[in-house]
Amino acid sequence: MWRRRSPSPRQLRLAWLTELVRAIHADSRGTYGWRRVNAELTYGHGVIVNRKTVRKVMRIQGLHGLPGSRKTFRSKVNMATAADLVERRFDRTAPDQLWVTDITEHPTREGKVYCCVVLDVFSRRVVGWSIDSHQATPLVTGALGMAINNRNPGPDQTVIHSRGALRRDLAACLRTGRALRVPRARSQGRGKKFISPEIMISQRPAEVEDRAVPGRWEGDRILGLGSSAIGTLVERTTRFTLLLHLPRMTGHGQPRVKNGPALAGHGAEAVRDAIATSITTLPDQLRRSLTWDQGAEMAQHAELRIDIGLATYFCDPHSPWQRGTNENTNGLLRQYFPKGTDLSNHSAGDLAAVAAALNRRPRKTLGWRTPAEALDDLLHSGQHGSVATTP
């Protein structure tokens, strides 16, 4: 009776797996061993199977891969090395006086990819690069060949292998000066007394998300040396930017009076006045709401709603992505206001010039229009009436 029993699910899966293993081995023209076949099953076909099962199936079916070459190790004790012509002095006064080069490894589903990059020390620009699946001599010669063809250096140029330090040099060449945003552990703060559930971002109108209705703003501060700060406002639809001048108050640096205003210039009262002064230059239809983080500088948001009709909503704690437009703009502003500098040295005219430069910058998301052009279109449209354009 048991001989006439139908195959069990395990037997059916094993038969199906055997046919799949045979197909993968045949597609590799008989070169894949059990390790490569197991990797192809996992990453190529999404089949989760134990590697011992794959090895057993291939052994039963008589499938074998090509043998790999034995690894040999060369002793580096008596290996000749080139003289160090740099002596760890990486300061240069002109381009093409010193290049550094290194090889980085990047794992992918298809295997490892190696990238060789040649960097000019003075300009911090990549002058040559090469990518290959093997870390061999052509990988380096290809990158150096591209650098030589691009820059045509003189006969006395020096090239040095930086031995892993190039990743930091490449990150320094990025606009942000870093490769990724490094998460920092933050203590769980207590809730703010001036924030209630009905003004959280979850209660914000749904029309804000699709950016179809203008007048929805995002705001924040960028901080500098000595507790200096600049306020930023960005309109979600047009990406138009307003910068808030937050100068230090008289008496800054002296003992603060109890319950007095923040003398650094970016307390609740100062930020409220700066927002009201800047945003009231626009018509009412272009100042519908404002989204901010849970900073104490917005403790007087209720006055903004009463005085100018600007509704304020607050993001969840430690959630800067909920103000993505403003965070991206703050990153662009760091080109003009680097970290570690005293932002109080910039006058209101300086901030207006930077805002004008940013608003004249074409944006791909706006169809390569500038934020100023997008705002002018709104101001001249029939939806908002006839209003004078902003400078």
LUMPA-847561 format. One record per residue (C-alpha): residue number from 1; x, y, z. Coordinates in nm, 3 decimals. Example, Ala and Ser with C-alpha at 12.3 -4.5 7.8 and 13.67 -1.06 7.14 Angstrom:
BEGIN
SITE/1/1.230/-0.450/0.780
SITE/2/1.367/-0.106/0.714
END
This chain:
BEGIN
SITE/1/0.000/0.000/0.000
SITE/2/0.275/0.246/0.090
SITE/3/0.430/0.201/-0.254
SITE/4/0.112/0.330/-0.420
SITE/5/0.090/0.627/-0.183
SITE/6/0.109/0.969/-0.354
SITE/7/0.433/1.172/-0.303
SITE/8/0.450/1.381/0.011
SITE/9/0.494/1.762/-0.003
SITE/10/0.856/1.717/0.104
SITE/11/0.924/1.478/-0.181
SITE/12/0.755/1.711/-0.428
SITE/13/0.965/2.004/-0.307
SITE/14/1.283/1.798/-0.331
SITE/15/1.198/1.695/-0.689
SITE/16/1.125/2.057/-0.781
SITE/17/1.448/2.172/-0.614
SITE/18/1.645/1.904/-0.801
SITE/19/1.519/2.026/-1.137
SITE/20/1.596/2.387/-1.042
SITE/21/1.950/2.296/-0.932
SITE/22/2.009/2.107/-1.256
SITE/23/1.885/2.407/-1.457
SITE/24/2.112/2.651/-1.270
SITE/25/2.410/2.417/-1.314
SITE/26/2.335/2.381/-1.685
SITE/27/2.301/2.760/-1.731
SITE/28/2.649/2.801/-1.577
SITE/29/2.780/2.552/-1.836
SITE/30/2.885/2.317/-1.560
SITE/31/3.105/2.569/-1.378
SITE/32/2.904/2.635/-1.060
SITE/33/2.974/2.438/-0.747
SITE/34/2.731/2.394/-0.462
SITE/35/2.822/2.733/-0.307
SITE/36/2.746/2.930/-0.625
SITE/37/2.431/2.728/-0.689
SITE/38/2.312/2.796/-0.334
SITE/39/2.381/3.169/-0.381
SITE/40/2.189/3.171/-0.710
SITE/41/1.894/2.998/-0.544
SITE/42/1.891/3.248/-0.256
SITE/43/1.957/3.577/-0.437
SITE/44/1.855/3.499/-0.794
SITE/45/1.540/3.293/-0.736
SITE/46/1.447/3.387/-0.380
SITE/47/1.448/3.021/-0.267
SITE/48/1.548/2.969/0.094
SITE/49/1.723/2.632/0.124
SITE/50/1.993/2.487/0.346
SITE/51/2.334/2.471/0.182
SITE/52/2.375/2.109/0.294
SITE/53/2.060/2.019/0.101
SITE/54/2.202/2.178/-0.215
SITE/55/2.529/1.993/-0.169
SITE/56/2.344/1.660/-0.119
SITE/57/2.127/1.711/-0.427
SITE/58/2.428/1.790/-0.645
SITE/59/2.618/1.489/-0.513
SITE/60/2.325/1.256/-0.587
SITE/61/2.283/1.401/-0.936
SITE/62/2.656/1.385/-1.005
SITE/63/2.691/1.762/-1.054
SITE/64/3.026/1.925/-0.988
SITE/65/3.170/2.270/-1.040
SITE/66/3.511/2.367/-1.166
SITE/67/3.782/2.349/-0.900
SITE/68/3.915/2.685/-0.783
SITE/69/4.281/2.776/-0.777
SITE/70/4.470/2.723/-0.455
SITE/71/4.547/3.043/-0.267
SITE/72/4.912/3.125/-0.228
SITE/73/5.062/3.378/0.008
SITE/74/5.375/3.574/-0.064
SITE/75/5.603/3.685/0.215
SITE/76/5.640/4.062/0.242
SITE/77/5.951/4.055/0.455
SITE/78/6.202/4.116/0.176
SITE/79/5.961/4.285/-0.068
SITE/80/6.097/4.608/-0.215
SITE/81/5.883/4.917/-0.152
SITE/82/5.882/5.258/-0.319
SITE/83/6.033/5.553/-0.135
SITE/84/5.789/5.780/0.049
SITE/85/5.816/6.108/-0.144
SITE/86/5.529/6.273/0.045
SITE/87/5.624/6.207/0.408
SITE/88/5.262/6.260/0.517
SITE/89/5.259/6.623/0.400
SITE/90/4.930/6.661/0.217
SITE/91/4.921/7.041/0.184
SITE/92/4.975/7.171/-0.168
SITE/93/4.951/7.521/-0.316
SITE/94/4.841/7.435/-0.671
SITE/95/4.653/7.158/-0.852
SITE/96/4.828/6.850/-0.993
SITE/97/5.116/6.870/-0.748
SITE/98/5.000/6.565/-0.553
SITE/99/4.747/6.293/-0.621
SITE/100/4.624/6.025/-0.386
SITE/101/4.468/5.699/-0.493
SITE/102/4.296/5.410/-0.325
SITE/103/4.073/5.111/-0.397
SITE/104/3.735/5.066/-0.227
SITE/105/3.529/4.749/-0.217
SITE/106/3.151/4.747/-0.269
SITE/107/2.951/4.424/-0.218
SITE/108/2.658/4.364/-0.455
SITE/109/2.422/4.077/-0.525
SITE/110/2.628/3.983/-0.830
SITE/111/2.952/3.982/-0.631
SITE/112/3.205/4.238/-0.519
SITE/113/3.287/4.546/-0.725
SITE/114/3.612/4.735/-0.683
SITE/115/3.650/5.106/-0.749
SITE/116/3.984/5.281/-0.785
SITE/117/3.974/5.660/-0.752
SITE/118/4.246/5.921/-0.810
SITE/119/4.200/6.245/-0.612
SITE/120/4.383/6.575/-0.653
SITE/121/4.489/6.692/-0.306
SITE/122/4.473/7.067/-0.373
SITE/123/4.134/7.090/-0.546
SITE/124/3.988/6.778/-0.376
SITE/125/3.843/6.675/-0.709
SITE/126/3.828/6.325/-0.854
SITE/127/4.050/6.332/-1.163
SITE/128/4.032/5.965/-1.256
SITE/129/3.845/5.648/-1.167
SITE/130/3.802/5.288/-1.273
SITE/131/3.560/5.006/-1.182
SITE/132/3.619/4.633/-1.221
SITE/133/3.502/4.305/-1.074
SITE/134/3.861/4.204/-0.993
SITE/135/4.127/4.381/-0.791
SITE/136/4.397/4.355/-1.053
SITE/137/4.654/4.580/-1.219
SITE/138/4.417/4.710/-1.495
SITE/139/4.194/4.852/-1.223
SITE/140/4.470/5.090/-1.109
SITE/141/4.621/5.162/-1.450
SITE/142/4.278/5.249/-1.587
SITE/143/4.217/5.508/-1.316
SITE/144/4.565/5.657/-1.354
SITE/145/4.527/5.663/-1.731
SITE/146/4.203/5.859/-1.705
SITE/147/4.367/6.104/-1.462
SITE/148/4.663/6.158/-1.693
SITE/149/4.440/6.212/-1.994
SITE/150/4.217/6.455/-1.804
SITE/151/4.487/6.665/-1.636
SITE/152/4.800/6.610/-1.852
SITE/153/5.041/6.654/-1.558
SITE/154/5.409/6.743/-1.579
SITE/155/5.692/6.491/-1.543
SITE/156/5.748/6.563/-1.171
SITE/157/5.401/6.474/-1.040
SITE/158/5.376/6.239/-0.742
SITE/159/5.113/5.972/-0.690
SITE/160/5.070/5.806/-0.350
SITE/161/4.852/5.522/-0.225
SITE/162/4.663/5.658/0.076
SITE/163/4.595/5.313/0.231
SITE/164/4.233/5.364/0.325
SITE/165/4.231/5.735/0.403
SITE/166/4.075/5.822/0.067
SITE/167/3.724/5.748/0.189
SITE/168/3.749/6.039/0.433
SITE/169/3.892/6.261/0.158
SITE/170/3.607/6.170/-0.078
SITE/171/3.349/6.241/0.191
SITE/172/3.507/6.582/0.248
SITE/173/3.450/6.662/-0.121
SITE/174/3.073/6.620/-0.084
SITE/175/2.861/6.930/-0.042
SITE/176/2.759/6.822/0.308
SITE/177/3.113/6.718/0.406
SITE/178/2.993/6.373/0.518
SITE/179/2.882/6.050/0.355
SITE/180/2.571/5.979/0.564
SITE/181/2.372/6.136/0.839
SITE/182/2.511/5.979/1.156
SITE/183/2.235/5.896/1.405
SITE/184/2.295/6.022/1.755
SITE/185/2.148/5.877/2.072
SITE/186/1.915/6.127/2.227
SITE/187/1.751/6.119/2.563
SITE/188/1.376/6.091/2.569
SITE/189/1.257/6.437/2.667
SITE/190/0.932/6.513/2.835
SITE/191/0.644/6.659/2.642
SITE/192/0.621/7.033/2.584
SITE/193/0.353/7.217/2.776
SITE/194/0.266/7.443/2.483
SITE/195/0.192/7.148/2.250
SITE/196/-0.145/6.979/2.260
SITE/197/-0.267/6.677/2.055
SITE/198/-0.490/6.887/1.828
SITE/199/-0.191/7.078/1.683
SITE/200/0.028/6.775/1.610
SITE/201/0.121/6.696/1.250
SITE/202/-0.127/6.407/1.247
SITE/203/-0.406/6.668/1.267
SITE/204/-0.271/6.875/0.978
SITE/205/-0.508/6.894/0.676
SITE/206/-0.455/6.619/0.421
SITE/207/-0.418/6.875/0.140
SITE/208/-0.076/6.968/0.277
SITE/209/0.077/6.636/0.174
SITE/210/0.022/6.667/-0.204
SITE/211/0.145/7.031/-0.217
SITE/212/-0.152/7.122/-0.436
SITE/213/-0.261/7.415/-0.218
SITE/214/0.006/7.684/-0.167
SITE/215/0.065/7.868/0.155
SITE/216/0.184/7.571/0.360
SITE/217/0.521/7.650/0.520
SITE/218/0.788/7.455/0.706
SITE/219/1.022/7.627/0.951
SITE/220/1.331/7.567/1.161
SITE/221/1.648/7.729/1.291
SITE/222/2.009/7.673/1.188
SITE/223/2.246/7.724/1.479
SITE/224/2.597/7.863/1.485
SITE/225/2.879/7.948/1.719
SITE/226/2.802/8.127/2.045
SITE/227/2.432/8.036/2.045
SITE/228/2.374/8.235/1.726
SITE/229/2.090/8.135/1.495
SITE/230/1.907/8.211/1.171
SITE/231/1.542/8.121/1.116
SITE/232/1.430/7.954/0.793
SITE/233/1.084/7.934/0.634
SITE/234/1.018/7.730/0.318
SITE/235/0.692/7.717/0.124
SITE/236/0.612/7.356/0.033
SITE/237/0.460/7.415/-0.312
SITE/238/0.708/7.665/-0.458
SITE/239/1.013/7.595/-0.234
SITE/240/1.032/7.972/-0.179
SITE/241/1.260/8.054/0.114
SITE/242/1.247/8.330/0.374
SITE/243/1.532/8.385/0.619
SITE/244/1.463/8.527/0.963
SITE/245/1.715/8.769/1.111
SITE/246/1.756/8.681/1.479
SITE/247/2.018/8.922/1.622
SITE/248/2.140/8.897/1.977
SITE/249/1.971/9.122/2.229
SITE/250/2.137/9.384/2.446
SITE/251/2.292/9.222/2.749
SITE/252/2.387/8.896/2.581
SITE/253/2.673/8.729/2.766
SITE/254/2.561/8.868/3.101
SITE/255/2.355/8.683/3.364
SITE/256/2.001/8.636/3.238
SITE/257/1.709/8.786/3.429
SITE/258/1.470/8.524/3.563
SITE/259/1.167/8.480/3.333
SITE/260/1.316/8.738/3.098
SITE/261/1.353/8.702/2.719
SITE/262/1.624/8.483/2.565
SITE/263/1.909/8.725/2.503
SITE/264/2.059/8.500/2.232
SITE/265/1.793/8.640/1.998
SITE/266/1.606/8.324/1.906
SITE/267/1.369/8.281/2.196
SITE/268/0.994/8.242/2.163
SITE/269/0.918/8.615/2.149
SITE/270/1.194/8.697/1.900
SITE/271/1.102/8.409/1.669
SITE/272/0.733/8.500/1.683
SITE/273/0.805/8.861/1.586
SITE/274/1.045/8.759/1.308
SITE/275/0.794/8.517/1.155
SITE/276/0.514/8.773/1.171
SITE/277/0.730/9.045/1.013
SITE/278/0.850/8.825/0.726
SITE/279/0.541/8.629/0.634
SITE/280/0.296/8.920/0.647
SITE/281/0.459/9.059/0.332
SITE/282/0.262/8.789/0.150
SITE/283/-0.115/8.778/0.091
SITE/284/-0.337/8.587/0.330
SITE/285/-0.385/8.298/0.087
SITE/286/-0.011/8.227/0.096
SITE/287/0.015/8.193/0.474
SITE/288/-0.222/7.914/0.566
SITE/289/-0.014/7.702/0.805
SITE/290/0.334/7.645/0.944
SITE/291/0.497/7.315/1.043
SITE/292/0.778/7.325/1.302
SITE/293/0.964/7.087/1.528
SITE/294/0.901/7.080/1.901
SITE/295/1.155/7.347/1.989
SITE/296/1.081/7.590/2.271
SITE/297/1.124/7.883/2.031
SITE/298/0.767/7.821/1.911
SITE/299/0.610/7.845/2.256
SITE/300/0.412/8.152/2.142
SITE/301/0.254/7.986/1.838
SITE/302/-0.092/8.073/1.968
SITE/303/-0.013/8.445/1.925
SITE/304/0.077/8.380/1.562
SITE/305/-0.263/8.225/1.500
SITE/306/-0.441/8.514/1.669
SITE/307/-0.235/8.800/1.521
SITE/308/-0.185/8.690/1.159
SITE/309/-0.406/8.382/1.126
SITE/310/-0.114/8.139/1.081
SITE/311/-0.200/7.791/1.209
SITE/312/0.100/7.602/1.351
SITE/313/0.148/7.225/1.359
SITE/314/0.429/7.037/1.534
SITE/315/0.621/6.731/1.416
SITE/316/0.667/6.419/1.622
SITE/317/0.980/6.413/1.843
SITE/318/1.306/6.340/1.660
SITE/319/1.134/6.320/1.320
SITE/320/1.308/6.571/1.089
SITE/321/1.184/6.385/0.779
SITE/322/0.838/6.522/0.852
SITE/323/0.981/6.859/0.742
SITE/324/1.178/6.723/0.449
SITE/325/1.154/7.037/0.236
SITE/326/1.290/7.254/0.515
SITE/327/1.567/7.007/0.605
SITE/328/1.683/6.996/0.243
SITE/329/1.686/7.376/0.227
SITE/330/1.886/7.396/0.550
SITE/331/2.145/7.170/0.389
SITE/332/2.171/7.410/0.094
SITE/333/2.202/7.705/0.332
SITE/334/2.502/7.547/0.503
SITE/335/2.700/7.635/0.191
SITE/336/2.653/7.999/0.289
SITE/337/2.648/7.953/0.667
SITE/338/2.895/7.675/0.757
SITE/339/2.872/7.499/1.090
SITE/340/3.098/7.632/1.362
SITE/341/3.072/7.996/1.246
SITE/342/2.912/8.290/1.424
SITE/343/2.584/8.352/1.244
SITE/344/2.527/8.682/1.427
SITE/345/2.788/8.842/1.199
SITE/346/2.539/8.834/0.911
SITE/347/2.310/9.133/0.877
SITE/348/1.953/9.134/0.757
SITE/349/2.080/9.247/0.415
SITE/350/2.315/8.950/0.399
SITE/351/2.029/8.712/0.472
SITE/352/1.812/8.877/0.207
SITE/353/2.091/8.832/-0.050
SITE/354/2.133/8.464/0.036
SITE/355/1.757/8.406/0.021
SITE/356/1.741/8.579/-0.317
SITE/357/2.025/8.360/-0.449
SITE/358/1.850/8.047/-0.325
SITE/359/1.516/8.155/-0.472
SITE/360/1.681/8.213/-0.811
SITE/361/1.819/7.859/-0.815
SITE/362/1.637/7.636/-1.072
SITE/363/1.478/7.325/-0.923
SITE/364/1.413/7.001/-1.106
SITE/365/1.098/6.940/-0.901
SITE/366/0.959/7.270/-1.034
SITE/367/1.027/7.185/-1.398
SITE/368/1.357/7.378/-1.378
SITE/369/1.178/7.693/-1.275
SITE/370/1.311/7.893/-0.984
SITE/371/1.114/7.928/-0.658
SITE/372/1.082/8.301/-0.727
SITE/373/0.923/8.230/-1.067
SITE/374/0.687/7.974/-0.914
SITE/375/0.579/8.221/-0.646
SITE/376/0.530/8.500/-0.899
SITE/377/0.305/8.269/-1.103
SITE/378/0.091/8.218/-0.795
SITE/379/0.082/8.587/-0.714
SITE/380/-0.027/8.677/-1.067
SITE/381/-0.280/8.396/-1.101
SITE/382/-0.650/8.467/-1.071
SITE/383/-0.668/8.244/-0.766
SITE/384/-0.489/8.498/-0.550
SITE/385/-0.585/8.819/-0.718
SITE/386/-0.363/9.096/-0.845
SITE/387/-0.073/9.140/-0.605
SITE/388/0.268/9.298/-0.653
SITE/389/0.551/9.047/-0.696
SITE/390/0.816/9.000/-0.434
SITE/391/1.170/9.111/-0.515
END
